[in-house]
Amino acid sequence: MTSNQPQLWRRAVAELLGTSLLVMVVVGSGIAAQQLSPNDVGLQLLQNSTATVLGLTVLILVFGPVSGAHFNPVVSLADWILGRRSGSGLTLPELGTYVIAQTVGAISGSVVANTMFEVGISISAKERATTGHLLGEVVATAGLILLIFALAATKRGVLAAPAVGAYIGAAYWFTSSTSFANPAVTVGRIFSDTFAGIAPASVPGFVVAQLIGAAAGLGLLLILFPSADRADDDVVLPHDSAKTSS
């Protein structure tokens, strides 16, 4: 990050709150969908995905000017990798701070969602790690990384909120895994044995698939946009701390 960025602790708080609220949206809307439409899984997915699209869009708009609204360790990792090429982006200590904040936020979001709906806090038993689901995570994550950094590379970061929200909403439906595409959110969803949950045994496979997808997305990005490494400070939204660091 450049020297005019908000203090790291402010960015960490933004990442923790943003990721926590994102998981509240995902898990909470999943619980509500399960209660409102108990006999229609397709309708449950529609309700869950619609809430996620709207919630994620709003959260990026709120927290983007502070931290860049990563809410996702693979986005932060990609930012760090691209930054090594240009001398910008997240530093290694900042990357570690972001990932910790995102993971703690995701777990807290799941706990709060369970508590709001009074379903109890329990470990999910929902196994998801099939070959198809893992391939779905590779595809979903690759597309997400390509989208985010392509927008930054072409100076269209202002479109990140609706574009990322729309992509995740679409990926709920066109990927077999319903597009977790986020290691922190994946870990957070362990702690809810509900519609949006994932069993602990499925998590390592999902995270590996997400890392592979991130690498594929970065590879495609550098093929299509060779100058992308010079735009990493605009991820997910351009964030000028001249207005936010006081």
N, C-alpha and C positions, 0 to 999 in steps of 0.2 A: 504494500500500500504506500501511497505517496505521503509526504509529511503533513499535508493539509487534511488528512482524514480524521474523522472523530477518534477520540481516545479508544484504545482497544477494549476497555471495560464497557464503554457504551455500546460498541459494536457487538460484544459478547452478550450483553443484556438483550439487544435487539434480536440476535440470532436465537437465544433461548426462548424469549417470548414468542417470536414468530413461529418457531418450530413447534412449540407447545400448543399454540392456537391452531396451527395447521393440523396437528394430530387430534385435537379436540374436534375440529370440523369433520375429519375423516371418521374417527371412531364414533363420535356423538351422532352424526347423521346416519351412520351404519346401524347404530342401536335403534334410533328413531324409525328408520326404514323397516327394520326387522319387526318392530312393534306395530307399525301402521299397516304393513303389508305382509303378514306372516306367511301367506301361502303363494307369494309371487316373487321369486328371486329376481326375475328380470326387472320388475318395478322397484325392488329394493336397490338394485344396482343403478337404476336411473336416478332415484332419489339421492343416493350416496354420491354419485358422480356430479350431479347438478350442484349440490351443496359444496363439493370440493372445488369445482370450477369457480364459483362465486367467492368462496372463502379465500382461496389461494390468490385470486386476483386482488382482492382487497388487502390482504396481508403484504403482498409485494409493494403495493402503493404506500402502505403505512411505513414499513420498515426499510424499504429500499434506499431512501436517502441517508439512512444511518449506517447500515452494514452492507448494503448491496443485496439484502434479502436472499441470501443463498439458501438457508433452511435445509441444506443438503450437503453431507460430507463430500460427495463426488463432484459437486459444483465447486466447492472450496478447493478440493484437490486439483481439479482442472485449472482453476485460477492460479494456484501455486505453480503448477507445471509450466503453464504458459508464461508466468512471470519470471521463471528462471531464464527464459530466452531473451527477455527484454529488460531485466533488472527492475521490474515493477511487480504488481500483484501482491498477494499475501506472502509474508515471510513464513518460515517454518514454525516459529513460536505462535504466530497468528493463526496459522492453519490448525495447530493443535488446540488452541483456545476455541476456535470456531467449532471444531468437531466435538469437543467436550460439551460446549454450550448446546449444540444441536441435539446431541444424544440425551443429555439431561432434560432438555425441553421436551423432546419426544416422549420420554417416559412419563414426565409429569402431565403432559397433555392427555395421555391415555388414562392415567389414574383419575384425573379430574373429570373426564368424560364418563368413566364408569360410575364415579360418585354422583354426578349430576343426575344420571338416570337410575341410580340406586340398583345397579346390577351386580355390585360387588367387584372387588379387584381380584382377578384370578388369571392364571397363565393359560393362554390359548392352547387348545388341542387341535386346531385346524391345520392339518398337514397340506402344504402347497407345493413342495419341491418336486414336481414332476419334470420330465425333460421339456415338455411344452411350456410349462410355467417359467423355467429358467431361460429358455430361448426368448420368451416374452419379455423378461426383465432385461436381457441384453439389448433387444430392439428398442424397448421403451427408454432405457437410459441413454443409449447412443443418440436417439432422436432428440432427447431433452438437452444433452450437452451441445449437440450441433445447433439446435435452435437458439439457445441462450447466447453462445459465443459468436454465432453468426450475426445476431442482432447487434452485439457489442462491436464486432469488427466493421459493421456497415453503418455505425453511428445511429442505430435505431433502437437503442436501449429503452427509450421512452415507451416502446411498444411491448416491453417484456411482460408487464402485468397481464394484459389480455391475451397475449400470445402464449405464454406459459400456461395460464389457466386453461385456455382452449385446447392446447396440446395434451395436457394431463387428462382433461375431460374426454377427449377423443380416445386417448390411449387406454382409458378404463374399458373401452369397448372393443378396440381392435387388437389388443394384446390378451393372450390367454391368462396372464397373471394379474390382470386389472391394474397394471402399471404402478407398482410401488416406486421403483426407480429412485430409491433414496434409502441408504443404509440406516440413518438415524430413525426415520419413520418406520422402517422395518423392525428395528429393535423395539421401538415404542409400542408397536402393535402386538408384541408378545404379551403385553400385560392386560389384554382384554379378550376374554373368551367369548367373542361376539362375532357379528357378521364381518367385521373388518380385521379380525385377529389373525395371527399366524403362529403356528407352533414353533417352539425354540429349535427343534431339529431341522426345520426348513430354513432357518435364518442364515446359516453359513453359506448354503448354496445360493440363496438370493443375493447376499452381499457380494460373493465372488462374481456372479452373473452381472451385477450392477457395475463392478469394477471393470469387467471385460467390456461391457457396453460403453462405459466412460472412455476407455482407451480407444474403442472403435470410433466413437463420436469425435474425439480429439483428432484422430487420424484423418477422418473425413473433413473436419474443419480446416486442417492445415493444407489439405489438397485443394479445397475449394476457395479458401480465404487465407493465403500465405501470410498476410499481415495481421492475422488475428491476435498474435501474441502482443501487439502494441495497444490492444484495446481492453485488456483484462480489468482495468480499474473501473470499467463501466458495467460490471456484472453485479447484480442482475439489472439494476437501474443505475444511471450515472449518479454518483453521490459526492457532492461538493460540500465539504464540511465547513466552508466559510459561513454557511448558514446554519449548521447543525452542531458544531463542536463547542459552542459556548456553554 
